[in-house]
Structures are given as C-alpha cells and as structure tokens.
Amino acid sequence: MAIDLRPNSPDAYYSRGISYLLTMQPEKAIKDFSLVIRFEPKNIEAWLNRGVAHLMNNDTLSALKDYQHAIPLNPFNAEPYSKRGRLYYEMSKYQQALSDLNQAIKLDNTSSVNYFLRALTHSALENLDKAIDDLDKAITLSPDNALSIYNRALIMWQKGDTKAALNDFDRVSELNPNNMLVYFNRGVLLYELEKFSDAIADFSSAIELFPDFARAYLGRSSAYARMGNWSESERDKIFAHSIAERYGDQHSQALTDTSQHFKNLIAFSADFSQATIIPSLDGYDSKPIDILPFIRVSLTSRENLKTTTQNFIPIDTLNNQLYDTDLQFVLQTSHDIGSLNFEDKIHQNSFVKAFTEGIRHSVEGKFNQAVESYEKSIESAPSNPLALLNLAVEKAEMVSFIASFEKEIGSIDFNQNTRRTTRSTTRSGMQLVSFEESLELLNQLEIIMPGNHIVYYNKANLFALSGDMDNAIMLYDKTIEINPQMAEAWYNRGLIFLMLKETEKGCSNMGKAGELGIKQAYLIIHRFCRK
C-alpha cells in the first residue's frame, strides 16, 4: 500500500480517509484525516472531511468544531460556510444557519445547493416568500432538480397557491415518475380541491409503485367515499389497516403506517429518487451508478431462450414440470416477464403454484405478499433451494426499497481527483443487520448448495449494500473463481474498485464485464478509464 511505502505522506492518508468515508467507516476516516491535519494543519479539505466523518459517527459537536476551524484557513472559500450552515439547519439553529448560508452565497452565487439550503432555512423561519425566491434561484441554476421543484410545490401549497403547487407536482412527476410521494401529495392536494377522480388516480399510482403504501389506501378510501363509492372506500380502508397490522413492530416503517403524513420538506437528496447504494461517481450526480441487482428465479417464454437448459439442476428439474406450457424458469437479475399471463398455464404441484405466485407478487411490487408466497413454497418443499433464493432477494429488496424513503445520513461523493475536493451529500444508509434475514437465508442456501456462485454473488451484494466492501470483494472473487463468465460479478467488483480509487483494477474488471455483454460497463470505462 502507498502508506507502507510513504508512511509520512499526507496524500496517502487523505486518500485512505476518503475510502473509509465511502465505505462508511467513520472512526477510521477520522484517524486518517487527523493524521493529515497533523502533517498539514492548514489543509481545509481534511478539516471538512473529518467533519463529515464526525457527522457519520453522530458527533455533531466535533463536526461543528471542524467546520469552524476550516473557515479562518480561507475566509473566501464558500464550502466551510455551506457545510456549517447546513449543520446549523439540521440542529434547528436557523439564525446561525441563515448567517452562514448568506455568506456562502455571497462567496459563490453559482451554487444551487446553497440557495436550496437557505430556502429550507427561510421556510423553517416561516419566511415563505423568501423561501420561494431562493428555490426559484436554485431551479434557475439547476432546472431539472426535482427536489427543489418538489419543495417549492409544498411551500406554494402551504401559501394557498394551489395552481402553482399543482404545476410543480406535475413537473416533478415528469422528472421522477417512480417517486410515490409526488403522487401521494398531489393526490392529497387534488382531494382538498375536491377533484376526487384525479385524486384516486394519483393515490392509485402511488399504490402501484408501492402496493403496501397504507396511507395511500386511506387517501383513496376517502376519495371513494366522497364520490359515494362506499364499497371501494371500505375495501381500501380495511386493506390499509391490514397492512399496518401485517407489518407490525417488525416493519415499523412510515410507508406502511396509517398514521404517517408526508408533507414535510425533503432535504439533501441528490436526485430525489430511490437512494443509490454506491456513492455517486463524479459527473453522475443526477444519475447515480449502482451495483447490478441480485440474481433470482423468474419466468420467461420459451421463445425468448437461446437454450432449453439453465445449467442449474434445480431449475432444469422444475422446468421439466412445465413441458406442456410455453414457459420456463430462468435465473436473471430482474423479473422481466413482460405481459406473460402464466396464472392460467400453471396447474402443477403446490410448490410450483406458490412459487409462481411469489414471482407474480414480486413483479407487482407486493413485497409482503411475495414473501408469504415464497414461504408457502418452502413449506411444501423445504429442500428446494429456489424459493430460499427468491425469498432472500425479496426480503433484501424490501429493506432497500423502504430504506430509500427513510431518514438519510451523511456521506460524500467521490471525484477523479480525491485530493482536490469532496462535498457532502446524503443517502439512505443501511447496516448489515438490516439484511440479517436475507443473509441467514443465503447461509442456509450455502449449506444446501456449497460453493455455488449465485449464492456468493448475492451475499456479495448484501455486503456491498451495507458498506462492507472488503467482504463484498472477497465474495465477488469467489463468484468469479467458480464462474468466470458471470459478467455481473465483474461489473460490481469493478465498480467497487473504482470507488476505492483502485482505478487500474476497476477498469480491468469493467473491461471484462463489457466483453461478457454488459454494455453500460463501456460507459463507465469511457468516463473513468481514459488517460
């Protein structure tokens, strides 16, 4: 390592500190940035990034001290004021936040983020006109920033300008058609305007994106009631409460709670979409780059297959039971079943029926129902590994999906030249304990199928999602050793290497992923591997 060769090099400690931040190891990052500061006491970036690490470690006061120390090192640098202003905002010290953000904007009036932060601060101080003015400026600087537009919609709504609010919600739905909160809040606004049919359509869109969104069912229930459709109203109300009861304490999440409201301003989400797991690469802030998904069992039409065998005995055995249909089970990273109608074609044993039902629920985004179906299939055939595989994936994806709308934590972006600059951002953070059930299922699967590359790949993804990159790389290594043709493992390992600044390894892995058929690997190579 560079540190072994140059133990007194602040650059080496700085780069490793950035890697520790990216892999969510704030205590180690703090130690490395402290060493940089010892060598270079006037290194502003070391002070700022140590502040970020303190925030990740839930040490607000130490973060504040680091930001304060950075300011006099270069009073003309806007970044320390911006970071301290944001922290003051999070601490509800709005006057101090306003003072810092005013100074940040005075030093750099081209940063949409600072206008956005000051808008949130004005809103907290109930200066709604000033908040709107700042959001207007932020949107002028970043016209497609859905988060700024969404927050302006909420403030316009609060002011009573419902037409402007609806216009902004419409714009956000175009920019981020997969964000359920947009449809939900627009549905509530339409309900208030007594446009009940339109409100039902929006609540239905939110439910389609997340079928266990309890509050959306209640909203649609109220709209149905106002239209006199009592049977649909009662059905939605009962289903909403059944969702909350079904999840219970184990899944105490806002989206499945009938008492939650979603009209608070949302701050610090880079692109106001589901949170990316791997921190954004430089130049991709609005389109975060993520690891490729889990491998799971899905269904497809025989005509879509180039071969009649999957070279995976459990699936090939199961497919023999579908000899009288045009369907086949396949291993892939998504449920790409298109318009397949397989319910009427499957008339097999209880395992196949429950398993295909689980796939259907998964396709529809009904996480809880999919889990129940997979568990039924396991009860009917405990030794069949396919249901264990899909159950592990379903539980992991449910955790990731819900976490993307929970409270976000501090993180950083990483740039090609990490020595020059980093800037704080946020994303949903998940610890390995969040995936405990999925990991246990995969461990069971490893006992049934020791040395299986799919099990290693999915476990690697779990560790990557939870920020444990060392174990993720180790498991991708095993995956590739067993099956060198598994392009997804090359891609994901390459992405992690790039994130850790091991560019040569990252580019080599991406090249192999591209050769094996993953076209997006070449986009990464084009951006990060040209000299």
Order of alpha helices (4+ residues) and beta strands (2+ residues): alpha-alpha-alpha-alpha-alpha-alpha-alpha-alpha-alpha-alpha-alpha-alpha-alpha-alpha-alpha-beta-alpha-beta-alpha-alpha-alpha-beta-beta-alpha-alpha-alpha-alpha-alpha-alpha
